[in-house]
Amino acid sequence: MTFWDWLYKVGPGWPSQRGWYALALCLQTSVIVVMLALYPELSSNEFFKVIANAVIVTGWVGYAVAGRDNTVDREQVGKAQDIAAKLLDQQRTGGAA
């Protein structure tokens, strides 16, 4: 059991690992927007704009990748391994199927 599994089972209402990640991204994006509201001069600072965009874009891309369901990938890898095993068996037996 991982830490995230344990945390999820602690009680109702605890988010999963994906939920915590989404919460952190929402908070991070909100902080950047609040910083822009409190310090409007940041909108003309190129360094801040690049860093803010990088943080938000990489975070949301990472969220999409982290949340991908790997079930299909595991099934496809399993099928490929079965095909490879059959081909190796055919080669070992001299081509008799």
Phi and psi in degrees as a GROMACS rama.xvg file:
@    title "Ramachandran Plot"
@    xaxis  label "Phi"
@    yaxis  label "Psi"
@TYPE xy
-84.2737  169.459  THR-2
-58.5504  -39.5925  PHE-3
-68.1129  -37.9255  TRP-4
-63.1678  -43.9237  ASP-5
-62.0336  -45.6317  TRP-6
-62.784  -37.4795  LEU-7
-66.8334  -32.2377  TYR-8
-89.647  -4.40621  LYS-9
-58.9598  -42.8135  VAL-10
-176.38  169.312  GLY-11
-65.9645  144.452  PRO-12
98.3382  -14.9402  GLY-13
-76.9526  130.161  TRP-14
-75.1603  161.378  PRO-15
-75.8889  -178.53  SER-16
-59.5469  -41.6651  GLN-17
-63.8683  -36.8404  ARG-18
-65.5733  -42.2103  GLY-19
-62.8732  -41.0801  TRP-20
-63.1192  -43.4373  TYR-21
-64.4165  -40.4962  ALA-22
-62.3031  -43.5178  LEU-23
-64.3081  -40.5021  ALA-24
-65.9212  -39.8343  LEU-25
-63.8015  -43.6449  CYS-26
-64.2342  -43.5338  LEU-27
-62.2336  -45.5374  GLN-28
-64.5276  -40.1626  THR-29
-62.9663  -40.5194  SER-30
-62.4437  -41.7435  VAL-31
-64.2872  -42.0275  ILE-32
-65.6281  -41.4565  VAL-33
-64.2083  -40.0263  VAL-34
-60.3199  -40.0246  MET-35
-66.1339  -35.99  LEU-36
-70.2995  -39.7003  ALA-37
-77.5503  -33.8896  LEU-38
-126.085  80.8222  TYR-39
-59.9987  -22.9402  PRO-40
-65.9134  -17.6192  GLU-41
-65.2856  -24.8249  LEU-42
-68.2125  -18.0415  SER-43
-101.304  -2.24145  SER-44
-87.4848  113.462  ASN-45
-63.0859  -38.9677  GLU-46
-61.2621  -45.9117  PHE-47
-62.8499  -41.3948  PHE-48
-63.0281  -41.9848  LYS-49
-66.1318  -46.764  VAL-50
-64.8951  -43.8283  ILE-51
-62.1923  -44.5759  ALA-52
-63.921  -42.5603  ASN-53
-63.5199  -43.8498  ALA-54
-62.9138  -47.2606  VAL-55
-69.8311  -47.494  ILE-56
-65.7845  -47.2069  VAL-57
-65.655  -34.2069  THR-58
-64.6045  -46.6298  GLY-59
-71.9162  -33.3098  TRP-60
-66.8255  -43.3111  VAL-61
-60.8048  -36.3656  GLY-62
-64.4192  -42.8823  TYR-63
-65.0822  -40.3861  ALA-64
-71.7311  -41.1223  VAL-65
-65.7256  -29.6159  ALA-66
-88.6747  1.76184  GLY-67
-67.0838  136.572  ARG-68
-80.1277  121.109  ASP-69
-88.2152  3.74245  ASN-70
-59.7747  -45.9288  THR-71
-63.7026  -41.6555  VAL-72
-61.0178  -43.9583  ASP-73
-64.2325  -38.261  ARG-74
-64.6414  -43.7912  GLU-75
-65.8399  -40.5806  GLN-76
-64.463  -40.2521  VAL-77
-61.9268  -42.3912  GLY-78
-64.0787  -42.6361  LYS-79
-63.525  -38.7573  ALA-80
-66.4908  -38.2053  GLN-81
-62.8132  -44.311  ASP-82
-62.9213  -44.2729  ILE-83
-63.0585  -40.3202  ALA-84
-64.0099  -41.4622  ALA-85
-64.2293  -41.3264  LYS-86
-64.3825  -40.8867  LEU-87
-64.9476  -39.1104  LEU-88
-63.4328  -40.2918  ASP-89
-64.1546  -40.0826  GLN-90
-67.086  -38.1193  GLN-91
-68.5862  -34.8112  ARG-92
-88.398  2.88541  THR-93
84.2946  26.0092  GLY-94
92.2387  -3.16236  GLY-95
-78.0993  126.69  ALA-96
